[in-house]
Amino acid sequence: MKLTDFYNEVSRRVDTDKTAISVAETKRVLSEAFMVLAGMDATESADTISKGLTTAKKKLSK
């Protein structure tokens, strides 16, 4: 998946009737998140991503 496709998919999911978030806002937040991850050492960033994926999988199974 291209990074742009990833950003667009996230944008579609977060822009709901209850929460109006634009594509530009979503891309900015994701970009900032990637910059935070890039500032971490490899072990810490991998651990953070792993924890996030674990949390997401729990939400998907509900």
PDBQT receptor file of N, H, CA, C and O in Angstrom, charges set to zero:
ATOM      1  N   MET A   1       0.852  -1.175   0.000  1.00  0.00    +0.000 N 
ATOM      2  CA  MET A   1       0.000   0.000   0.000  1.00  0.00    +0.000 C 
ATOM      3  C   MET A   1       0.898   1.240   0.000  1.00  0.00    +0.000 C 
ATOM      4  O   MET A   1       1.858   1.321   0.767  1.00  0.00    +0.000 OA
ATOM      5  N   LYS A   2       0.585   2.178  -0.845  1.00  0.00    +0.000 N 
ATOM      6  H   LYS A   2      -0.195   2.112  -1.468  1.00  0.00    +0.000 HD
ATOM      7  CA  LYS A   2       1.305   3.445  -0.876  1.00  0.00    +0.000 C 
ATOM      8  C   LYS A   2       0.957   4.257   0.365  1.00  0.00    +0.000 C 
ATOM      9  O   LYS A   2      -0.122   4.105   0.937  1.00  0.00    +0.000 OA
ATOM     10  N   LEU A   3       1.873   5.113   0.769  1.00  0.00    +0.000 N 
ATOM     11  H   LEU A   3       2.749   5.237   0.304  1.00  0.00    +0.000 HD
ATOM     12  CA  LEU A   3       1.634   5.947   1.948  1.00  0.00    +0.000 C 
ATOM     13  C   LEU A   3       0.406   6.831   1.741  1.00  0.00    +0.000 C 
ATOM     14  O   LEU A   3      -0.387   7.015   2.664  1.00  0.00    +0.000 OA
ATOM     15  N   THR A   4       0.244   7.374   0.544  1.00  0.00    +0.000 N 
ATOM     16  H   THR A   4       0.888   7.225  -0.206  1.00  0.00    +0.000 HD
ATOM     17  CA  THR A   4      -0.925   8.211   0.246  1.00  0.00    +0.000 C 
ATOM     18  C   THR A   4      -2.213   7.412   0.385  1.00  0.00    +0.000 C 
ATOM     19  O   THR A   4      -3.202   7.917   0.917  1.00  0.00    +0.000 OA
ATOM     20  N   ASP A   5      -2.209   6.178  -0.086  1.00  0.00    +0.000 N 
ATOM     21  H   ASP A   5      -1.406   5.768  -0.518  1.00  0.00    +0.000 HD
ATOM     22  CA  ASP A   5      -3.391   5.319   0.053  1.00  0.00    +0.000 C 
ATOM     23  C   ASP A   5      -3.699   5.060   1.519  1.00  0.00    +0.000 C 
ATOM     24  O   ASP A   5      -4.861   5.032   1.925  1.00  0.00    +0.000 OA
ATOM     25  N   PHE A   6      -2.653   4.871   2.307  1.00  0.00    +0.000 N 
ATOM     26  H   PHE A   6      -1.709   4.894   1.978  1.00  0.00    +0.000 HD
ATOM     27  CA  PHE A   6      -2.816   4.668   3.753  1.00  0.00    +0.000 C 
ATOM     28  C   PHE A   6      -3.460   5.894   4.383  1.00  0.00    +0.000 C 
ATOM     29  O   PHE A   6      -4.427   5.772   5.135  1.00  0.00    +0.000 OA
ATOM     30  N   TYR A   7      -2.925   7.085   4.078  1.00  0.00    +0.000 N 
ATOM     31  H   TYR A   7      -2.139   7.184   3.467  1.00  0.00    +0.000 HD
ATOM     32  CA  TYR A   7      -3.485   8.330   4.607  1.00  0.00    +0.000 C 
ATOM     33  C   TYR A   7      -4.951   8.477   4.206  1.00  0.00    +0.000 C 
ATOM     34  O   TYR A   7      -5.788   8.844   5.031  1.00  0.00    +0.000 OA
ATOM     35  N   ASN A   8      -5.259   8.193   2.955  1.00  0.00    +0.000 N 
ATOM     36  H   ASN A   8      -4.579   7.895   2.285  1.00  0.00    +0.000 HD
ATOM     37  CA  ASN A   8      -6.631   8.344   2.469  1.00  0.00    +0.000 C 
ATOM     38  C   ASN A   8      -7.582   7.361   3.159  1.00  0.00    +0.000 C 
ATOM     39  O   ASN A   8      -8.712   7.722   3.489  1.00  0.00    +0.000 OA
ATOM     40  N   GLU A   9      -7.134   6.129   3.375  1.00  0.00    +0.000 N 
ATOM     41  H   GLU A   9      -6.217   5.835   3.107  1.00  0.00    +0.000 HD
ATOM     42  CA  GLU A   9      -7.980   5.135   4.058  1.00  0.00    +0.000 C 
ATOM     43  C   GLU A   9      -8.250   5.572   5.492  1.00  0.00    +0.000 C 
ATOM     44  O   GLU A   9      -9.381   5.470   5.969  1.00  0.00    +0.000 OA
ATOM     45  N   VAL A  10      -7.233   6.051   6.175  1.00  0.00    +0.000 N 
ATOM     46  H   VAL A  10      -6.315   6.134   5.788  1.00  0.00    +0.000 HD
ATOM     47  CA  VAL A  10      -7.425   6.540   7.544  1.00  0.00    +0.000 C 
ATOM     48  C   VAL A  10      -8.395   7.712   7.538  1.00  0.00    +0.000 C 
ATOM     49  O   VAL A  10      -9.277   7.795   8.392  1.00  0.00    +0.000 OA
ATOM     50  N   SER A  11      -8.236   8.610   6.583  1.00  0.00    +0.000 N 
ATOM     51  H   SER A  11      -7.520   8.543   5.889  1.00  0.00    +0.000 HD
ATOM     52  CA  SER A  11      -9.125   9.781   6.481  1.00  0.00    +0.000 C 
ATOM     53  C   SER A  11     -10.579   9.367   6.317  1.00  0.00    +0.000 C 
ATOM     54  O   SER A  11     -11.470   9.945   6.939  1.00  0.00    +0.000 OA
ATOM     55  N   ARG A  12     -10.817   8.368   5.481  1.00  0.00    +0.000 N 
ATOM     56  H   ARG A  12     -10.093   7.898   4.975  1.00  0.00    +0.000 HD
ATOM     57  CA  ARG A  12     -12.199   7.891   5.279  1.00  0.00    +0.000 C 
ATOM     58  C   ARG A  12     -12.789   7.342   6.574  1.00  0.00    +0.000 C 
ATOM     59  O   ARG A  12     -13.978   7.517   6.842  1.00  0.00    +0.000 OA
ATOM     60  N   ARG A  13     -11.970   6.687   7.365  1.00  0.00    +0.000 N 
ATOM     61  H   ARG A  13     -11.004   6.545   7.148  1.00  0.00    +0.000 HD
ATOM     62  CA  ARG A  13     -12.470   6.079   8.607  1.00  0.00    +0.000 C 
ATOM     63  C   ARG A  13     -12.742   7.094   9.708  1.00  0.00    +0.000 C 
ATOM     64  O   ARG A  13     -13.666   6.913  10.500  1.00  0.00    +0.000 OA
ATOM     65  N   VAL A  14     -11.949   8.159   9.766  1.00  0.00    +0.000 N 
ATOM     66  H   VAL A  14     -11.198   8.306   9.122  1.00  0.00    +0.000 HD
ATOM     67  CA  VAL A  14     -12.102   9.100  10.878  1.00  0.00    +0.000 C 
ATOM     68  C   VAL A  14     -13.095  10.217  10.599  1.00  0.00    +0.000 C 
ATOM     69  O   VAL A  14     -13.581  10.851  11.535  1.00  0.00    +0.000 OA
ATOM     70  N   ASP A  15     -13.403  10.468   9.353  1.00  0.00    +0.000 N 
ATOM     71  H   ASP A  15     -13.009   9.952   8.592  1.00  0.00    +0.000 HD
ATOM     72  CA  ASP A  15     -14.355  11.524   9.010  1.00  0.00    +0.000 C 
ATOM     73  C   ASP A  15     -15.762  10.946   9.063  1.00  0.00    +0.000 C 
ATOM     74  O   ASP A  15     -16.258  10.385   8.086  1.00  0.00    +0.000 OA
ATOM     75  N   THR A  16     -16.400  11.096  10.235  1.00  0.00    +0.000 N 
ATOM     76  H   THR A  16     -15.997  11.552  11.028  1.00  0.00    +0.000 HD
ATOM     77  CA  THR A  16     -17.733  10.532  10.450  1.00  0.00    +0.000 C 
ATOM     78  C   THR A  16     -18.718  11.658  10.749  1.00  0.00    +0.000 C 
ATOM     79  O   THR A  16     -18.338  12.825  10.843  1.00  0.00    +0.000 OA
ATOM     80  N   ASP A  17     -19.983  11.289  10.895  1.00  0.00    +0.000 N 
ATOM     81  H   ASP A  17     -20.291  10.341  10.819  1.00  0.00    +0.000 HD
ATOM     82  CA  ASP A  17     -20.994  12.282  11.250  1.00  0.00    +0.000 C 
ATOM     83  C   ASP A  17     -20.685  12.950  12.588  1.00  0.00    +0.000 C 
ATOM     84  O   ASP A  17     -20.946  14.139  12.771  1.00  0.00    +0.000 OA
ATOM     85  N   LYS A  18     -20.130  12.182  13.516  1.00  0.00    +0.000 N 
ATOM     86  H   LYS A  18     -19.918  11.216  13.367  1.00  0.00    +0.000 HD
ATOM     87  CA  LYS A  18     -19.831  12.705  14.847  1.00  0.00    +0.000 C 
ATOM     88  C   LYS A  18     -18.526  13.489  14.888  1.00  0.00    +0.000 C 
ATOM     89  O   LYS A  18     -18.382  14.412  15.690  1.00  0.00    +0.000 OA
ATOM     90  N   THR A  19     -17.577  13.129  14.031  1.00  0.00    +0.000 N 
ATOM     91  H   THR A  19     -17.695  12.380  13.380  1.00  0.00    +0.000 HD
ATOM     92  CA  THR A  19     -16.261  13.758  14.038  1.00  0.00    +0.000 C 
ATOM     93  C   THR A  19     -15.881  14.157  12.619  1.00  0.00    +0.000 C 
ATOM     94  O   THR A  19     -15.570  13.298  11.794  1.00  0.00    +0.000 OA
ATOM     95  N   ALA A  20     -15.905  15.434  12.336  1.00  0.00    +0.000 N 
ATOM     96  H   ALA A  20     -16.158  16.131  13.006  1.00  0.00    +0.000 HD
ATOM     97  CA  ALA A  20     -15.543  15.921  11.000  1.00  0.00    +0.000 C 
ATOM     98  C   ALA A  20     -14.064  16.284  10.983  1.00  0.00    +0.000 C 
ATOM     99  O   ALA A  20     -13.667  17.337  11.482  1.00  0.00    +0.000 OA
ATOM    100  N   ILE A  21     -13.254  15.404  10.406  1.00  0.00    +0.000 N 
ATOM    101  H   ILE A  21     -13.576  14.549  10.001  1.00  0.00    +0.000 HD
ATOM    102  CA  ILE A  21     -11.819  15.624  10.301  1.00  0.00    +0.000 C 
ATOM    103  C   ILE A  21     -11.460  15.567   8.821  1.00  0.00    +0.000 C 
ATOM    104  O   ILE A  21     -11.756  14.586   8.139  1.00  0.00    +0.000 OA
ATOM    105  N   SER A  22     -10.828  16.613   8.339  1.00  0.00    +0.000 N 
ATOM    106  H   SER A  22     -10.588  17.410   8.893  1.00  0.00    +0.000 HD
ATOM    107  CA  SER A  22     -10.495  16.677   6.917  1.00  0.00    +0.000 C 
ATOM    108  C   SER A  22      -9.315  15.777   6.577  1.00  0.00    +0.000 C 
ATOM    109  O   SER A  22      -8.571  15.338   7.454  1.00  0.00    +0.000 OA
ATOM    110  N   VAL A  23      -9.164  15.516   5.289  1.00  0.00    +0.000 N 
ATOM    111  H   VAL A  23      -9.769  15.873   4.577  1.00  0.00    +0.000 HD
ATOM    112  CA  VAL A  23      -8.032  14.722   4.811  1.00  0.00    +0.000 C 
ATOM    113  C   VAL A  23      -6.727  15.413   5.188  1.00  0.00    +0.000 C 
ATOM    114  O   VAL A  23      -5.785  14.762   5.640  1.00  0.00    +0.000 OA
ATOM    115  N   ALA A  24      -6.670  16.717   5.006  1.00  0.00    +0.000 N 
ATOM    116  H   ALA A  24      -7.435  17.246   4.639  1.00  0.00    +0.000 HD
ATOM    117  CA  ALA A  24      -5.446  17.467   5.323  1.00  0.00    +0.000 C 
ATOM    118  C   ALA A  24      -5.090  17.345   6.804  1.00  0.00    +0.000 C 
ATOM    119  O   ALA A  24      -3.921  17.170   7.148  1.00  0.00    +0.000 OA
ATOM    120  N   GLU A  25      -6.087  17.437   7.677  1.00  0.00    +0.000 N 
ATOM    121  H   GLU A  25      -7.037  17.579   7.397  1.00  0.00    +0.000 HD
ATOM    122  CA  GLU A  25      -5.833  17.312   9.114  1.00  0.00    +0.000 C 
ATOM    123  C   GLU A  25      -5.338  15.906   9.449  1.00  0.00    +0.000 C 
ATOM    124  O   GLU A  25      -4.414  15.736  10.244  1.00  0.00    +0.000 OA
ATOM    125  N   THR A  26      -5.958  14.914   8.839  1.00  0.00    +0.000 N 
ATOM    126  H   THR A  26      -6.709  15.052   8.194  1.00  0.00    +0.000 HD
ATOM    127  CA  THR A  26      -5.551  13.531   9.088  1.00  0.00    +0.000 C 
ATOM    128  C   THR A  26      -4.114  13.305   8.643  1.00  0.00    +0.000 C 
ATOM    129  O   THR A  26      -3.323  12.700   9.367  1.00  0.00    +0.000 OA
ATOM    130  N   LYS A  27      -3.775  13.791   7.450  1.00  0.00    +0.000 N 
ATOM    131  H   LYS A  27      -4.417  14.282   6.862  1.00  0.00    +0.000 HD
ATOM    132  CA  LYS A  27      -2.413  13.625   6.937  1.00  0.00    +0.000 C 
ATOM    133  C   LYS A  27      -1.407  14.328   7.836  1.00  0.00    +0.000 C 
ATOM    134  O   LYS A  27      -0.310  13.818   8.062  1.00  0.00    +0.000 OA
ATOM    135  N   ARG A  28      -1.777  15.497   8.348  1.00  0.00    +0.000 N 
ATOM    136  H   ARG A  28      -2.668  15.911   8.164  1.00  0.00    +0.000 HD
ATOM    137  CA  ARG A  28      -0.862  16.231   9.241  1.00  0.00    +0.000 C 
ATOM    138  C   ARG A  28      -0.625  15.455  10.529  1.00  0.00    +0.000 C 
ATOM    139  O   ARG A  28       0.511  15.357  10.993  1.00  0.00    +0.000 OA
ATOM    140  N   VAL A  29      -1.676  14.909  11.106  1.00  0.00    +0.000 N 
ATOM    141  H   VAL A  29      -2.599  14.988  10.729  1.00  0.00    +0.000 HD
ATOM    142  CA  VAL A  29      -1.539  14.138  12.346  1.00  0.00    +0.000 C 
ATOM    143  C   VAL A  29      -0.692  12.888  12.107  1.00  0.00    +0.000 C 
ATOM    144  O   VAL A  29       0.195  12.576  12.901  1.00  0.00    +0.000 OA
ATOM    145  N   LEU A  30      -0.965  12.175  11.017  1.00  0.00    +0.000 N 
ATOM    146  H   LEU A  30      -1.686  12.428  10.372  1.00  0.00    +0.000 HD
ATOM    147  CA  LEU A  30      -0.174  10.980  10.727  1.00  0.00    +0.000 C 
ATOM    148  C   LEU A  30       1.289  11.326  10.473  1.00  0.00    +0.000 C 
ATOM    149  O   LEU A  30       2.185  10.608  10.914  1.00  0.00    +0.000 OA
ATOM    150  N   SER A  31       1.529  12.423   9.763  1.00  0.00    +0.000 N 
ATOM    151  H   SER A  31       0.801  13.007   9.404  1.00  0.00    +0.000 HD
ATOM    152  CA  SER A  31       2.897  12.862   9.503  1.00  0.00    +0.000 C 
ATOM    153  C   SER A  31       3.625  13.155  10.806  1.00  0.00    +0.000 C 
ATOM    154  O   SER A  31       4.783  12.774  10.977  1.00  0.00    +0.000 OA
ATOM    155  N   GLU A  32       2.950  13.827  11.716  1.00  0.00    +0.000 N 
ATOM    156  H   GLU A  32       2.009  14.137  11.578  1.00  0.00    +0.000 HD
ATOM    157  CA  GLU A  32       3.552  14.118  13.027  1.00  0.00    +0.000 C 
ATOM    158  C   GLU A  32       3.828  12.830  13.796  1.00  0.00    +0.000 C 
ATOM    159  O   GLU A  32       4.864  12.704  14.449  1.00  0.00    +0.000 OA
ATOM    160  N   ALA A  33       2.909  11.879  13.720  1.00  0.00    +0.000 N 
ATOM    161  H   ALA A  33       2.067  11.981  13.190  1.00  0.00    +0.000 HD
ATOM    162  CA  ALA A  33       3.109  10.600  14.410  1.00  0.00    +0.000 C 
ATOM    163  C   ALA A  33       4.347   9.886  13.865  1.00  0.00    +0.000 C 
ATOM    164  O   ALA A  33       5.138   9.333  14.629  1.00  0.00    +0.000 OA
ATOM    165  N   PHE A  34       4.509   9.903  12.543  1.00  0.00    +0.000 N 
ATOM    166  H   PHE A  34       3.866  10.353  11.922  1.00  0.00    +0.000 HD
ATOM    167  CA  PHE A  34       5.690   9.275  11.945  1.00  0.00    +0.000 C 
ATOM    168  C   PHE A  34       6.970  10.009  12.349  1.00  0.00    +0.000 C 
ATOM    169  O   PHE A  34       8.009   9.375  12.529  1.00  0.00    +0.000 OA
ATOM    170  N   MET A  35       6.910  11.324  12.493  1.00  0.00    +0.000 N 
ATOM    171  H   MET A  35       6.066  11.839  12.347  1.00  0.00    +0.000 HD
ATOM    172  CA  MET A  35       8.094  12.071  12.923  1.00  0.00    +0.000 C 
ATOM    173  C   MET A  35       8.457  11.722  14.368  1.00  0.00    +0.000 C 
ATOM    174  O   MET A  35       9.637  11.610  14.701  1.00  0.00    +0.000 OA
ATOM    175  N   VAL A  36       7.453  11.550  15.220  1.00  0.00    +0.000 N 
ATOM    176  H   VAL A  36       6.494  11.641  14.949  1.00  0.00    +0.000 HD
ATOM    177  CA  VAL A  36       7.723  11.127  16.602  1.00  0.00    +0.000 C 
ATOM    178  C   VAL A  36       8.388   9.748  16.597  1.00  0.00    +0.000 C 
ATOM    179  O   VAL A  36       9.370   9.522  17.304  1.00  0.00    +0.000 OA
ATOM    180  N   LEU A  37       7.842   8.832  15.795  1.00  0.00    +0.000 N 
ATOM    181  H   LEU A  37       7.044   9.015  15.221  1.00  0.00    +0.000 HD
ATOM    182  CA  LEU A  37       8.429   7.494  15.699  1.00  0.00    +0.000 C 
ATOM    183  C   LEU A  37       9.860   7.555  15.161  1.00  0.00    +0.000 C 
ATOM    184  O   LEU A  37      10.731   6.825  15.634  1.00  0.00    +0.000 OA
ATOM    185  N   ALA A  38      10.102   8.418  14.179  1.00  0.00    +0.000 N 
ATOM    186  H   ALA A  38       9.394   9.011  13.795  1.00  0.00    +0.000 HD
ATOM    187  CA  ALA A  38      11.440   8.538  13.595  1.00  0.00    +0.000 C 
ATOM    188  C   ALA A  38      12.450   9.058  14.613  1.00  0.00    +0.000 C 
ATOM    189  O   ALA A  38      13.643   8.781  14.497  1.00  0.00    +0.000 OA
ATOM    190  N   GLY A  39      11.986   9.802  15.597  1.00  0.00    +0.000 N 
ATOM    191  H   GLY A  39      11.016  10.027  15.690  1.00  0.00    +0.000 HD
ATOM    192  CA  GLY A  39      12.869  10.328  16.627  1.00  0.00    +0.000 C 
ATOM    193  C   GLY A  39      13.248   9.307  17.693  1.00  0.00    +0.000 C 
ATOM    194  O   GLY A  39      14.152   9.536  18.496  1.00  0.00    +0.000 OA
ATOM    195  N   MET A  40      12.551   8.187  17.691  1.00  0.00    +0.000 N 
ATOM    196  H   MET A  40      11.816   8.001  17.038  1.00  0.00    +0.000 HD
ATOM    197  CA  MET A  40      12.839   7.128  18.663  1.00  0.00    +0.000 C 
ATOM    198  C   MET A  40      13.919   6.204  18.104  1.00  0.00    +0.000 C 
ATOM    199  O   MET A  40      14.153   6.158  16.896  1.00  0.00    +0.000 OA
ATOM    200  N   ASP A  41      14.573   5.470  19.009  1.00  0.00    +0.000 N 
ATOM    201  H   ASP A  41      14.383   5.508  19.990  1.00  0.00    +0.000 HD
ATOM    202  CA  ASP A  41      15.489   4.458  18.483  1.00  0.00    +0.000 C 
ATOM    203  C   ASP A  41      14.653   3.303  17.920  1.00  0.00    +0.000 C 
ATOM    204  O   ASP A  41      13.459   3.199  18.201  1.00  0.00    +0.000 OA
ATOM    205  N   ALA A  42      15.275   2.457  17.143  1.00  0.00    +0.000 N 
ATOM    206  H   ALA A  42      16.245   2.541  16.915  1.00  0.00    +0.000 HD
ATOM    207  CA  ALA A  42      14.558   1.409  16.411  1.00  0.00    +0.000 C 
ATOM    208  C   ALA A  42      13.774   0.478  17.334  1.00  0.00    +0.000 C 
ATOM    209  O   ALA A  42      12.650   0.092  17.012  1.00  0.00    +0.000 OA
ATOM    210  N   THR A  43      14.346   0.121  18.459  1.00  0.00    +0.000 N 
ATOM    211  H   THR A  43      15.259   0.435  18.721  1.00  0.00    +0.000 HD
ATOM    212  CA  THR A  43      13.676  -0.794  19.389  1.00  0.00    +0.000 C 
ATOM    213  C   THR A  43      12.432  -0.154  19.981  1.00  0.00    +0.000 C 
ATOM    214  O   THR A  43      11.375  -0.781  20.057  1.00  0.00    +0.000 OA
ATOM    215  N   GLU A  44      12.564   1.094  20.398  1.00  0.00    +0.000 N 
ATOM    216  H   GLU A  44      13.423   1.603  20.336  1.00  0.00    +0.000 HD
ATOM    217  CA  GLU A  44      11.432   1.787  21.003  1.00  0.00    +0.000 C 
ATOM    218  C   GLU A  44      10.312   2.014  19.988  1.00  0.00    +0.000 C 
ATOM    219  O   GLU A  44       9.138   1.833  20.311  1.00  0.00    +0.000 OA
ATOM    220  N   SER A  45      10.668   2.408  18.763  1.00  0.00    +0.000 N 
ATOM    221  H   SER A  45      11.621   2.555  18.500  1.00  0.00    +0.000 HD
ATOM    222  CA  SER A  45       9.624   2.639  17.757  1.00  0.00    +0.000 C 
ATOM    223  C   SER A  45       8.930   1.333  17.381  1.00  0.00    +0.000 C 
ATOM    224  O   SER A  45       7.712   1.309  17.205  1.00  0.00    +0.000 OA
ATOM    225  N   ALA A  46       9.697   0.245  17.256  1.00  0.00    +0.000 N 
ATOM    226  H   ALA A  46      10.686   0.265  17.399  1.00  0.00    +0.000 HD
ATOM    227  CA  ALA A  46       9.091  -1.052  16.945  1.00  0.00    +0.000 C 
ATOM    228  C   ALA A  46       8.161  -1.491  18.076  1.00  0.00    +0.000 C 
ATOM    229  O   ALA A  46       7.084  -2.027  17.816  1.00  0.00    +0.000 OA
ATOM    230  N   ASP A  47       8.564  -1.269  19.320  1.00  0.00    +0.000 N 
ATOM    231  H   ASP A  47       9.439  -0.834  19.531  1.00  0.00    +0.000 HD
ATOM    232  CA  ASP A  47       7.733  -1.624  20.473  1.00  0.00    +0.000 C 
ATOM    233  C   ASP A  47       6.451  -0.800  20.492  1.00  0.00    +0.000 C 
ATOM    234  O   ASP A  47       5.376  -1.330  20.774  1.00  0.00    +0.000 OA
ATOM    235  N   THR A  48       6.560   0.487  20.194  1.00  0.00    +0.000 N 
ATOM    236  H   THR A  48       7.433   0.917  19.965  1.00  0.00    +0.000 HD
ATOM    237  CA  THR A  48       5.392   1.372  20.163  1.00  0.00    +0.000 C 
ATOM    238  C   THR A  48       4.410   0.931  19.076  1.00  0.00    +0.000 C 
ATOM    239  O   THR A  48       3.204   0.867  19.311  1.00  0.00    +0.000 OA
ATOM    240  N   ILE A  49       4.929   0.633  17.900  1.00  0.00    +0.000 N 
ATOM    241  H   ILE A  49       5.909   0.685  17.709  1.00  0.00    +0.000 HD
ATOM    242  CA  ILE A  49       4.076   0.168  16.797  1.00  0.00    +0.000 C 
ATOM    243  C   ILE A  49       3.421  -1.155  17.165  1.00  0.00    +0.000 C 
ATOM    244  O   ILE A  49       2.234  -1.353  16.907  1.00  0.00    +0.000 OA
ATOM    245  N   SER A  50       4.178  -2.053  17.759  1.00  0.00    +0.000 N 
ATOM    246  H   SER A  50       5.143  -1.892  17.967  1.00  0.00    +0.000 HD
ATOM    247  CA  SER A  50       3.636  -3.351  18.164  1.00  0.00    +0.000 C 
ATOM    248  C   SER A  50       2.495  -3.198  19.170  1.00  0.00    +0.000 C 
ATOM    249  O   SER A  50       1.475  -3.880  19.063  1.00  0.00    +0.000 OA
ATOM    250  N   LYS A  51       2.662  -2.319  20.131  1.00  0.00    +0.000 N 
ATOM    251  H   LYS A  51       3.490  -1.765  20.218  1.00  0.00    +0.000 HD
ATOM    252  CA  LYS A  51       1.609  -2.079  21.121  1.00  0.00    +0.000 C 
ATOM    253  C   LYS A  51       0.373  -1.476  20.463  1.00  0.00    +0.000 C 
ATOM    254  O   LYS A  51      -0.756  -1.842  20.791  1.00  0.00    +0.000 OA
ATOM    255  N   GLY A  52       0.592  -0.556  19.539  1.00  0.00    +0.000 N 
ATOM    256  H   GLY A  52       1.509  -0.259  19.272  1.00  0.00    +0.000 HD
ATOM    257  CA  GLY A  52      -0.532   0.045  18.819  1.00  0.00    +0.000 C 
ATOM    258  C   GLY A  52      -1.299  -0.977  18.002  1.00  0.00    +0.000 C 
ATOM    259  O   GLY A  52      -2.529  -0.954  17.967  1.00  0.00    +0.000 OA
ATOM    260  N   LEU A  53      -0.572  -1.879  17.342  1.00  0.00    +0.000 N 
ATOM    261  H   LEU A  53       0.427  -1.898  17.370  1.00  0.00    +0.000 HD
ATOM    262  CA  LEU A  53      -1.232  -2.925  16.551  1.00  0.00    +0.000 C 
ATOM    263  C   LEU A  53      -2.001  -3.902  17.446  1.00  0.00    +0.000 C 
ATOM    264  O   LEU A  53      -3.081  -4.365  17.079  1.00  0.00    +0.000 OA
ATOM    265  N   THR A  54      -1.452  -4.205  18.597  1.00  0.00    +0.000 N 
ATOM    266  H   THR A  54      -0.575  -3.829  18.895  1.00  0.00    +0.000 HD
ATOM    267  CA  THR A  54      -2.147  -5.087  19.546  1.00  0.00    +0.000 C 
ATOM    268  C   THR A  54      -3.466  -4.460  19.989  1.00  0.00    +0.000 C 
ATOM    269  O   THR A  54      -4.494  -5.135  20.051  1.00  0.00    +0.000 OA
ATOM    270  N   THR A  55      -3.429  -3.167  20.297  1.00  0.00    +0.000 N 
ATOM    271  H   THR A  55      -2.594  -2.618  20.247  1.00  0.00    +0.000 HD
ATOM    272  CA  THR A  55      -4.641  -2.451  20.695  1.00  0.00    +0.000 C 
ATOM    273  C   THR A  55      -5.655  -2.431  19.554  1.00  0.00    +0.000 C 
ATOM    274  O   THR A  55      -6.849  -2.636  19.775  1.00  0.00    +0.000 OA
ATOM    275  N   ALA A  56      -5.181  -2.187  18.339  1.00  0.00    +0.000 N 
ATOM    276  H   ALA A  56      -4.211  -2.021  18.159  1.00  0.00    +0.000 HD
ATOM    277  CA  ALA A  56      -6.082  -2.140  17.172  1.00  0.00    +0.000 C 
ATOM    278  C   ALA A  56      -6.729  -3.491  16.921  1.00  0.00    +0.000 C 
ATOM    279  O   ALA A  56      -7.915  -3.555  16.598  1.00  0.00    +0.000 OA
ATOM    280  N   LYS A  57      -5.974  -4.569  17.064  1.00  0.00    +0.000 N 
ATOM    281  H   LYS A  57      -5.010  -4.517  17.327  1.00  0.00    +0.000 HD
ATOM    282  CA  LYS A  57      -6.541  -5.908  16.854  1.00  0.00    +0.000 C 
ATOM    283  C   LYS A  57      -7.638  -6.213  17.870  1.00  0.00    +0.000 C 
ATOM    284  O   LYS A  57      -8.634  -6.859  17.543  1.00  0.00    +0.000 OA
ATOM    285  N   LYS A  58      -7.453  -5.747  19.097  1.00  0.00    +0.000 N 
ATOM    286  H   LYS A  58      -6.645  -5.222  19.363  1.00  0.00    +0.000 HD
ATOM    287  CA  LYS A  58      -8.491  -5.937  20.116  1.00  0.00    +0.000 C 
ATOM    288  C   LYS A  58      -9.760  -5.212  19.721  1.00  0.00    +0.000 C 
ATOM    289  O   LYS A  58     -10.858  -5.744  19.885  1.00  0.00    +0.000 OA
ATOM    290  N   LYS A  59      -9.619  -3.986  19.194  1.00  0.00    +0.000 N 
ATOM    291  H   LYS A  59      -8.727  -3.553  19.061  1.00  0.00    +0.000 HD
ATOM    292  CA  LYS A  59     -10.787  -3.202  18.768  1.00  0.00    +0.000 C 
ATOM    293  C   LYS A  59     -11.490  -3.851  17.572  1.00  0.00    +0.000 C 
ATOM    294  O   LYS A  59     -12.716  -3.814  17.471  1.00  0.00    +0.000 OA
ATOM    295  N   LEU A  60     -10.712  -4.440  16.676  1.00  0.00    +0.000 N 
ATOM    296  H   LEU A  60      -9.716  -4.470  16.758  1.00  0.00    +0.000 HD
ATOM    297  CA  LEU A  60     -11.292  -5.093  15.495  1.00  0.00    +0.000 C 
ATOM    298  C   LEU A  60     -12.105  -6.332  15.871  1.00  0.00    +0.000 C 
ATOM    299  O   LEU A  60     -13.083  -6.670  15.203  1.00  0.00    +0.000 OA
ATOM    300  N   SER A  61     -11.692  -7.003  16.945  1.00  0.00    +0.000 N 
ATOM    301  H   SER A  61     -10.898  -6.729  17.488  1.00  0.00    +0.000 HD
ATOM    302  CA  SER A  61     -12.361  -8.251  17.324  1.00  0.00    +0.000 C 
ATOM    303  C   SER A  61     -13.651  -8.024  18.119  1.00  0.00    +0.000 C 
ATOM    304  O   SER A  61     -14.370  -8.980  18.411  1.00  0.00    +0.000 OA
ATOM    305  N   LYS A  62     -13.948  -6.776  18.469  1.00  0.00    +0.000 N 
ATOM    306  H   LYS A  62     -13.364  -5.999  18.232  1.00  0.00    +0.000 HD
ATOM    307  CA  LYS A  62     -15.166  -6.485  19.253  1.00  0.00    +0.000 C 
ATOM    308  C   LYS A  62     -16.377  -6.550  18.380  1.00  0.00    +0.000 C 
ATOM    309  O   LYS A  62     -17.493  -6.336  18.855  1.00  0.00    +0.000 OA
TER     310      LYS A  62
